[in-house]
Amino acid sequence: MAFDQQRFDKLIQRLEIFASQQPPIYRLQVAFLAVLGYAYIFLILAVTVGLLVGIIWLMLTTKSSFGTSALKAVIVLVAIAIILVRALWVSFPPPTGLALRRKDVPSLFCLVDDISSKLKAPRFHHILLTTDFNASVVQRPRLGLFGWYQNYLIVGLPLMLALPPEQFRAVLAHEMGHISGNHSRFAAWIYRQRLTWYRIEEGLGKGGNESSWFIFKQFLQWYIPFFYAYSFVLARLNEYEADKCAVEIAGIEHSAKTLMNVEVKARFLENYFWSDIYQQVQTDIEPPKTSYTAMQTALAQGVPLKEASIYLTQALAKKTNNADTHPCLTDRLKALGCIPSIQEELAVSAPVRLSAAHEFLGTSLEKFRADFSQTWYEKVATPWRQKYAEVQQSLALLEKLNAKAERQQLSLGEATTRALLTFELDGEEAVIPLLREVINLDHNHASANYLLGQILLKQEDASGIEHIERAIAQDIDIGIDGYQIIFSFLKKQRQDDRAELYQERAEKHYDLILRGQKERSSLQTNDEFKAHDISDAEINKLRQQLSRYPHITTAYLTQKVVQYFPEKPLYVLAVMRSFSFWENNHDADNAQLVDALLKEVELPGGVFCFILNNNLNFEKKFKQIPDATIYQQKIKK
């Protein structure tokens, strides 16, 4: 039973109320569900072994001969038992990263030992250093469902470069809090079960486990999504518990500053640092070989105050949603009793005098930094050179368009291309007048208005709101992000009432998008369909594409009449196909054909493709629609 987002949201909303009103009963139900998965698997195994033992016992004790039928039954049951045991032995690959040794970074191991001891967390078998701006705890069950956990602590070098020692302590305490013995052991156990079942779902049906997936398919397709959804509320509560562990180790002030600093520094690296690095592809044929040294320098200097303020406002504007168990920044700060002020903006933009990387990696930092820089260089070198060649072509095209613009007015397409290339190559300031030229040619140009609106709001020019609203009116896909950009701007301007209006618009728009997605995700025979509006040239191209599939005998193309966002057409491509004598897995073959068609077919809107063979009621409807039959296979004489 897979959950769509609407059903999932409703269940979470109901469980949040139930968990707050009846916490013991809710926890008991979650525990029952956690045990149910094991009970089902071991019950099947026990029944299989019991039948096997019973048949063998009868064969040995009875005087009558069972013959070949009994032997066949024994063989079948032995095979099933082996398959079941294999299913329980799902392999969990170890996480990847640079394995650290105590003798190389003794300070880091001492820190981990100290926090583990205070939180009564299990010891870590491995500490890995990665390139991620993150830290996490991974418990790898070496025996699959039987447990015997191997504990990994994973820390990112960028995170250690970005945070001072006390804030890094808070991060580690939060991560270890998920498996801490000081707080809810039950929550920690459920935390492990969620990860285990998630990995089992990924492992079953792959890598030689196809037969085990077949046996458990019906149960696990219901159980795993339902258990994940039902334990979601507990998992979110566990995040607050983990924050309490951070407070226990680092104090409220450091914990709160850590939450804000992580959000700001993550955005800084993505939007500012790496953006500047990749901008060098315009002038340098080779990528820089000291990227992590440059990162260390940039983070040590601190985030520019203007950017820090923007990033913090954006982070505080986000709302908790059900896409992730992590609460939003604002909710986590409220739980700590912290209300952000201008002082926090100054704190997160301040230079890092002593980073956690210097403190806990010591003299090994230089080696790790060089290794990561070299690895990054080797990874991006080839695509970097390819991008450099593309940039040179773009520069040549931009130079040509600039020269033409001096002689005559450019067409809308040329003006748009010129603006986008200028933005890509020369940045925001240079593109502003060119975007205005595009808008003069097409007042409602979505991408030009959207980009100009963002740039103006970054410059604290409120006229950008009008441009973003104009863009949203033309393109529904940018609605949520567009409203959030306006919301963040107004919050920064202390216009809270206006900001809330745009937050409400974003939520309403999100609801409409969900309704639209649901409307476009399935077809019913009582849906309304109409004739397509595709040109003859495009239909001929589509016919040629369909003719390359020998199994397709007939194809229909219509449009579904949709209630939400009718300006975004949904085309329905329905095909009738033949099957070869030796094809026995029709569902898999149909899915493969639909995937192939969706990748190849290009229409000016969404495309819903399906096989008609088992949906003949649709064919009756489509035959009544003008020009719906677009392809019929020629019968070979």
C-alpha positions in Angstrom: 0.0 0.0 0.0 2.0 2.9 -1.3 1.1 6.3 0.2 0.5 9.3 -2.0 1.4 12.6 -0.4 -2.2 13.6 0.4 -2.9 10.4 2.3 0.5 10.6 4.0 -0.1 14.1 5.2 -3.5 13.3 6.6 -2.2 10.3 8.5 0.7 12.3 9.9 -1.7 15.1 11.0 -4.0 12.5 12.7 -1.1 10.8 14.4 0.4 14.1 15.7 -2.8 14.8 17.5 -3.1 11.2 18.8 0.6 11.1 19.9 0.2 14.3 21.9 -3.1 13.1 23.5 -2.2 9.5 24.1 1.6 9.2 24.0 1.9 5.7 25.7 -0.8 4.2 23.4 0.9 5.7 20.4 4.3 4.3 21.4 2.7 0.9 22.1 1.2 0.8 18.6 4.5 1.8 17.0 6.2 -1.0 19.0 3.6 -3.5 17.8 4.1 -2.5 14.2 7.9 -2.8 14.6 7.5 -6.3 16.0 4.9 -7.3 13.4 7.5 -7.2 10.6 9.8 -9.6 12.4 6.8 -11.8 13.5 5.6 -12.2 9.9 8.9 -13.2 8.5 9.8 -15.6 11.3 6.2 -17.1 11.2 6.6 -18.0 7.6 10.0 -19.4 8.3 8.7 -21.4 11.3 5.7 -22.8 9.3 8.0 -23.8 6.4 10.5 -25.5 8.8 7.6 -27.1 10.7 6.1 -28.6 7.5 9.6 -29.8 6.4 10.3 -31.5 9.8 6.8 -33.0 9.8 7.0 -34.6 6.4 10.5 -36.0 7.1 9.2 -37.3 10.5 6.3 -39.0 8.8 8.6 -40.5 6.1 10.8 -41.9 8.8 8.2 -43.2 11.2 5.4 -44.5 8.9 5.6 -47.9 7.3 3.9 -46.9 4.1 5.9 -45.5 1.2 5.5 -41.8 0.3 7.1 -42.1 -3.1 8.3 -39.3 -5.3 5.6 -36.9 -4.3 6.9 -36.7 -0.7 10.4 -36.2 -1.9 9.3 -33.4 -4.2 7.5 -31.7 -1.3 10.7 -32.0 0.8 12.8 -30.5 -1.9 10.3 -27.6 -2.4 10.2 -26.9 1.3 14.0 -27.0 1.6 14.2 -24.5 -1.3 11.7 -22.2 0.3 13.5 -22.3 3.6 16.8 -21.4 1.9 15.2 -18.5 0.1 13.7 -17.3 3.4 17.0 -17.4 5.2 18.6 -15.5 2.3 15.9 -12.9 2.5 16.8 -12.3 6.2 20.4 -12.0 5.3 20.1 -8.8 3.3 23.6 -7.3 3.0 24.1 -3.7 4.1 27.1 -2.1 2.4 29.3 0.0 4.7 29.2 3.8 4.3 32.0 5.3 2.3 34.5 7.9 3.4 38.1 8.3 4.5 38.6 6.1 7.6 40.3 8.0 10.4 42.8 6.5 12.8 43.1 7.4 16.5 46.9 7.9 16.2 46.4 10.5 13.4 43.6 12.5 15.0 43.6 11.8 18.7 41.7 15.0 19.7 38.7 14.0 17.5 38.6 10.5 19.0 38.9 11.9 22.5 36.0 14.2 21.8 33.8 11.4 20.4 34.7 9.2 23.4 33.8 12.0 25.8 30.4 12.7 24.2 29.6 9.0 23.9 30.4 8.5 27.6 28.2 11.4 28.7 25.3 10.4 26.5 25.7 6.7 27.2 25.9 6.1 23.4 27.5 2.9 22.1 31.1 3.1 21.0 32.0 3.8 17.4 33.9 1.2 15.4 34.7 3.6 12.6 34.9 7.4 12.1 34.8 8.5 8.5 35.7 11.9 7.0 33.7 12.9 3.9 33.3 15.9 1.6 29.7 16.5 2.7 28.5 19.5 4.7 27.0 17.1 7.2 27.5 14.7 10.1 25.6 11.5 10.7 25.5 8.3 12.7 25.1 5.0 10.7 24.4 1.7 12.4 25.1 -1.1 10.0 23.6 -4.5 11.0 26.1 -7.1 10.0 23.5 -9.8 10.3 20.7 -8.1 8.6 17.5 -8.4 10.6 19.4 -10.2 13.4 21.3 -7.0 14.2 24.9 -7.0 15.6 25.4 -3.4 14.7 28.6 -1.8 13.5 28.6 1.9 14.4 29.9 4.6 12.1 30.3 8.2 12.8 30.5 10.2 9.6 31.8 13.8 9.7 32.2 16.2 6.8 35.4 18.2 6.4 33.4 21.3 5.1 31.3 21.2 8.3 34.4 21.0 10.5 35.9 24.0 8.6 32.7 26.0 9.0 32.1 25.6 12.7 34.0 26.5 15.9 34.8 23.6 18.3 31.8 24.1 20.6 29.3 24.2 17.8 30.9 21.1 16.3 30.4 19.4 19.7 26.7 20.3 19.5 26.4 18.7 16.1 28.1 15.5 17.3 25.9 15.4 20.4 22.8 15.8 18.3 23.8 12.9 16.0 24.8 10.7 18.9 21.5 11.6 20.6 19.7 9.4 18.1 21.3 6.3 19.7 21.8 7.8 23.2 21.0 5.7 26.3 20.3 8.9 28.3 17.1 9.6 26.5 14.5 7.3 25.0 16.0 3.9 24.2 12.7 3.0 22.6 13.0 6.0 20.2 16.5 5.0 19.4 15.4 1.4 18.6 12.6 2.7 16.3 15.2 4.9 14.7 17.2 1.8 13.8 14.2 -0.1 12.7 13.2 2.6 10.2 16.6 2.6 8.7 16.8 -1.2 8.6 13.5 -1.7 6.9 14.2 1.1 4.5 17.5 -0.7 3.5 15.7 -4.1 3.4 13.2 -2.7 1.0 16.0 -1.4 -1.2 17.8 -4.8 -1.0 15.0 -7.2 -1.6 14.3 -7.9 -5.3 17.8 -6.9 -6.3 21.2 -8.5 -6.5 19.9 -12.1 -6.6 17.1 -11.6 -4.1 14.3 -11.6 -6.7 12.8 -14.8 -5.3 12.8 -13.5 -1.7 11.0 -10.4 -2.9 8.4 -12.5 -4.6 7.6 -14.3 -1.3 7.4 -11.2 0.8 6.1 -8.8 -1.8 2.4 -8.5 -0.8 3.2 -8.1 2.9 6.2 -5.8 2.7 4.6 -3.5 0.1 1.9 -2.8 2.7 4.1 -3.0 5.8 7.1 -0.9 5.1 5.3 2.3 3.9 2.8 2.0 6.7 5.4 1.4 9.4 7.4 4.4 8.0 4.4 6.6 8.0 3.1 5.5 11.4 6.5 6.0 13.1 7.1 9.3 11.3 5.8 11.4 14.2 8.0 9.5 16.7 11.0 10.0 14.4 10.3 13.8 14.4 10.0 13.8 18.2 13.4 12.0 18.2 14.9 15.0 16.4 13.8 17.3 19.3 15.2 14.7 21.8 18.5 14.8 19.9 18.6 18.6 20.2 18.2 18.1 24.0 21.3 16.0 23.9 23.1 18.8 22.1 22.0 21.2 24.9 23.2 18.7 27.5 26.7 18.7 26.0 27.2 22.2 24.5 24.5 24.4 26.3 21.5 26.2 24.9 23.4 29.2 23.4 25.9 27.1 21.4 23.1 24.6 20.3 20.9 27.4 19.0 23.8 29.2 17.2 24.8 25.9 15.7 21.4 25.3 14.2 21.5 28.8 12.6 25.2 28.6 11.6 24.8 25.3 9.8 21.9 26.6 7.7 23.8 29.8 6.8 27.1 28.2 6.0 25.5 25.4 3.9 23.8 28.1 1.8 27.0 30.1 1.7 29.0 27.2 0.3 26.4 26.3 -2.3 25.4 29.7 -3.5 28.6 31.7 -2.9 31.8 29.7 -2.6 31.1 26.9 -5.1 29.5 29.3 -7.4 32.7 31.4 -7.5 34.8 28.2 -8.0 32.7 27.1 -11.0 32.7 30.6 -12.4 36.4 30.2 -13.1 35.5 27.8 -15.9 35.1 30.9 -18.1 38.8 31.8 -18.0 40.6 28.6 -16.8 40.8 25.5 -18.9 41.8 23.5 -15.8 39.9 23.4 -12.5 41.7 24.7 -9.4 43.8 22.2 -7.6 43.4 23.7 -4.1 39.6 23.9 -3.8 39.5 22.9 -0.1 42.3 25.2 0.8 40.2 28.0 -0.8 37.2 26.8 1.2 39.1 26.9 4.4 40.1 30.5 3.7 36.6 31.6 2.7 35.0 30.1 5.8 37.7 31.5 8.1 36.9 35.0 6.7 33.2 34.6 7.5 30.1 35.1 5.5 29.4 38.6 4.3 26.8 40.2 6.5 24.4 40.9 3.7 24.4 37.3 2.5 24.3 36.0 6.0 21.2 38.0 6.7 19.5 36.7 3.5 20.4 33.1 4.2 19.2 33.2 7.8 15.9 34.9 6.7 15.4 32.2 4.1 16.1 29.4 6.6 13.7 30.9 9.2 11.0 31.3 6.5 10.9 27.6 5.8 8.0 25.6 7.4 8.1 22.1 8.8 6.7 19.7 6.2 6.2 16.0 5.9 8.9 15.5 3.3 11.5 15.1 6.1 11.4 14.1 9.8 13.5 17.1 10.6 11.5 20.1 12.0 12.2 23.5 10.4 14.8 25.8 12.0 12.2 28.1 13.5 10.4 25.2 15.3 13.7 23.8 16.6 14.8 27.2 17.9 11.4 27.7 19.6 11.8 24.3 21.3 15.1 25.6 22.7 13.4 28.8 23.8 15.5 30.9 21.4 14.2 33.9 19.4 16.7 35.0 16.7 17.7 38.7 16.7 20.1 40.9 14.8 22.9 39.6 17.1 22.5 36.2 15.6 22.9 37.6 12.1 26.2 39.2 13.3 27.3 35.9 15.0 26.8 33.7 11.9 28.6 36.1 9.7 31.6 36.5 12.0 35.0 35.1 11.0 35.9 31.6 12.4 39.1 32.3 14.5 39.5 28.6 15.3 37.7 25.9 13.4 36.7 22.5 14.6 39.0 21.1 11.8 42.0 22.9 13.3 41.1 21.9 16.8 40.3 18.2 16.3 42.2 17.2 13.1 45.4 18.9 14.2 48.4 18.5 11.9 46.5 15.9 9.8 44.2 18.7 8.5 46.7 19.8 5.8 46.9 16.2 4.4 43.2 15.7 4.4 42.6 19.0 2.7 45.1 18.2 0.0 43.7 14.7 -0.6 40.1 16.1 -0.9 41.3 18.8 -3.3 43.0 16.3 -5.5 40.0 13.9 -5.5 37.7 16.8 -6.4 40.1 17.9 -9.2 40.2 14.4 -10.7 36.5 14.1 -10.5 35.7 17.4 -12.3 38.6 17.7 -14.6 37.0 16.2 -17.7 33.6 17.8 -17.4 35.3 21.1 -16.6 37.3 21.0 -19.8 34.1 20.2 -21.7 32.3 23.1 -20.0 35.2 25.4 -20.8 34.8 24.6 -24.5 31.1 25.3 -24.3 31.7 28.6 -22.5 34.1 29.7 -25.3 31.2 29.0 -27.8 28.8 31.0 -25.6 31.3 33.9 -25.4 31.6 33.9 -29.2 27.7 33.9 -29.5 27.3 36.6 -27.0 29.9 38.8 -28.7 28.0 38.2 -32.0 24.7 39.2 -30.4 26.2 42.3 -28.7 27.6 43.4 -32.1 24.2 42.9 -33.8 22.4 44.7 -31.0 24.5 47.8 -31.7 23.3 47.8 -35.4 19.6 46.8 -35.0 17.0 45.6 -32.6 17.2 41.9 -31.7 14.2 39.5 -32.0 12.6 38.2 -28.7 14.5 35.0 -29.0 17.8 36.7 -29.6 17.3 39.2 -26.8 16.4 36.3 -24.4 19.5 34.4 -25.4 21.7 37.4 -25.0 20.3 38.1 -21.5 20.7 34.5 -20.3 24.3 34.3 -21.6 25.2 37.6 -20.0 23.8 36.4 -16.7 25.7 33.2 -16.9 29.0 34.8 -18.0 28.9 38.3 -16.4 26.6 38.1 -13.4 23.6 39.9 -12.1 24.5 43.6 -12.5 25.3 43.2 -16.1 22.1 41.4 -17.0 19.6 43.9 -15.5 19.3 46.3 -18.5 19.1 43.3 -20.9 16.3 41.7 -18.9 14.4 45.0 -19.2 14.9 44.9 -22.9 13.3 41.4 -23.1 10.4 42.6 -21.0 9.9 45.5 -23.3 9.5 43.1 -26.1 7.3 40.7 -24.1 5.7 42.3 -21.0 4.8 38.9 -19.5 8.0 37.0 -20.3 8.1 34.5 -17.5 11.9 33.7 -17.1 13.0 37.3 -17.7 10.5 38.7 -15.1 11.4 35.9 -12.6 15.2 36.5 -12.9 14.9 40.3 -12.8 12.5 40.1 -9.8 15.0 37.9 -7.8 17.9 40.3 -8.6 15.9 43.4 -7.6 14.8 41.9 -4.3 18.4 40.9 -3.5 19.2 44.6 -4.0 16.3 45.4 -1.6 14.3 46.9 -4.5 10.6 46.1 -3.8 9.7 46.5 -7.5 11.0 43.0 -7.9 7.8 41.7 -6.3 5.7 42.8 -9.3 8.1 41.0 -11.7 8.0 37.7 -9.7 4.2 37.9 -9.5 4.0 38.5 -13.3 6.2 35.4 -13.8 4.1 33.2 -11.5 1.0 34.2 -13.5 2.7 32.7 -16.6 4.4 29.6 -15.1 2.7 27.7 -12.3 5.9 25.7 -11.6 7.7 28.7 -10.1 4.8 29.6 -7.8 6.0 28.1 -4.5 9.6 29.3 -4.9 8.5 32.7 -6.1 6.2 33.3 -3.2 8.8 32.1 -0.8 11.3 34.6 -2.3 8.8 37.4 -1.8 8.0 36.2 1.8 11.7 36.2 2.7 12.2 39.7 1.3 9.2 41.1 3.2 10.2 39.4 6.5 13.6 41.0 6.2 11.9 44.3 5.6 9.9 43.7 8.9 6.7 43.7 6.9 5.4 40.6 8.7 1.7 41.0 7.8 2.4 41.3 4.1 4.9 38.4 4.4 2.2 36.1 5.9 -0.1 36.8 3.0 2.5 35.5 0.6 3.2 32.5 2.9 -0.6 31.7 2.6 -0.4 32.1 -1.2 2.5 29.7 -1.3 0.5 27.1 0.8 -2.6 27.5 -1.4 -0.5 27.2 -4.5 1.1 24.1 -3.1 -2.3 22.6 -2.4 -3.4 23.4 -6.0 -0.3 21.7 -7.3 -0.9 18.6 -5.3 -4.5 18.5 -6.6 -3.2 19.0 -10.2 -0.6 16.3 -9.8 -3.3 13.9 -8.5 -5.6 14.8 -11.4 -2.8 14.1 -13.9 -1.5 10.9 -12.2 -4.4 8.6 -13.2 -7.2 8.2 -15.8 -10.8 7.1 -15.2 -13.3 6.1 -17.8 -15.6 8.9 -16.6 -12.9 11.5 -17.3 -13.6 13.9 -20.1 -11.3 13.9 -23.1 -11.1 16.1 -26.2 -9.2 16.2 -29.5 -5.5 17.0 -29.4 -4.2 20.3 -30.8 -0.9 18.9 -32.2 0.2 20.0 -35.7 0.2 17.6 -38.6 4.0 17.9 -38.7 4.4 16.8 -35.1 1.8 14.0 -35.6 3.9 12.7 -38.6 7.0 12.8 -36.4 5.1 10.9 -33.7 3.9 8.3 -36.2 7.5 7.6 -37.3 8.6 7.2 -33.7 5.7 4.7 -33.0 6.5 2.7 -36.2 9.9 1.8 -34.7 8.1 -0.3 -32.1 7.0 -3.5 -33.9 4.7 -4.6 -31.1 2.5 -1.4 -31.3 -0.5 -2.0 -33.5 -2.6 1.1 -32.8 -2.1 4.4 -31.1 -4.5 7.1 -29.9 -3.7 10.7 -28.9 -6.2 12.8 -27.0 -6.2 15.5 -24.3 -7.6 15.0 -20.9 -9.8 17.9 -19.8 -8.3 19.0 -16.5 -9.7 21.3 -13.8 -6.4 22.5 -12.4 -4.0 24.5 -14.5 -5.8 23.9 -17.8 -3.2 26.1 -19.6 -0.8 23.2 -19.1 -2.2 20.5 -21.4 -2.1 16.8 -20.5 -1.9 14.6 -23.6 -3.0 11.0 -23.4 -1.1 8.6 -25.6 -2.7 5.1 -25.5 -1.3 2.2 -27.5 -2.6 -1.2 -28.3 0.2 -3.8 -28.6 0.7 -7.4 -29.6 2.6 -10.0 -27.5 5.0 -12.7 -28.7 4.3 -16.3 -27.8 7.2 -16.5 -25.4 6.5 -13.2 -23.5 4.9 -14.2 -20.2 5.6 -11.1 -18.0 3.2 -8.7 -19.7 3.3 -6.2 -16.8 7.0 -5.8 -17.0 7.0 -5.6 -20.8 4.2 -3.0 -20.7 6.1 -0.9 -18.2 9.2 -1.1 -20.3 7.4 0.1 -23.4 5.7 3.0 -21.6 9.0 4.1 -20.1 10.6 4.0 -23.6 7.8 6.0 -25.2 7.8 8.7 -22.4 11.6 9.2 -22.9 11.2 9.5 -26.7 7.9 11.4 -27.2 8.1 15.2 -27.0 4.8 17.1 -26.9 4.1 20.7 -25.7 2.8 19.6 -22.3 2.5 16.6 -20.0 2.1 13.1 -21.4 0.2 10.3 -19.8 1.0 7.0 -21.6 -0.6 3.6 -21.0 -1.3 0.3 -22.7 -4.8 -0.2 -24.0 -5.0 -4.0 -24.0 -6.4 -4.3 -20.5 -8.3 -1.0 -20.7 -10.6 -1.5 -23.7 -13.3 0.9 -22.3 -10.9 3.7 -23.0 -10.6 2.6 -26.7 -14.3 3.0 -27.2 -14.2 6.6 -25.9 -11.1 7.5 -27.9 -12.6 6.2 -31.2 -15.4 8.8 -30.8 -12.9 11.7 -30.6 -12.0 13.4 -33.9 -8.4 12.6 -35.1 -7.7 10.5 -32.0 -6.4 7.6 -34.0 -2.9 8.7 -35.0 -1.3 5.3 -35.9 -2.2 1.9 -37.2 0.3 -0.7 -38.0 0.4 -1.7 -41.7 -0.5 -5.4 -42.1 2.2 -7.2 -44.0 0.9 -9.2 -47.0 
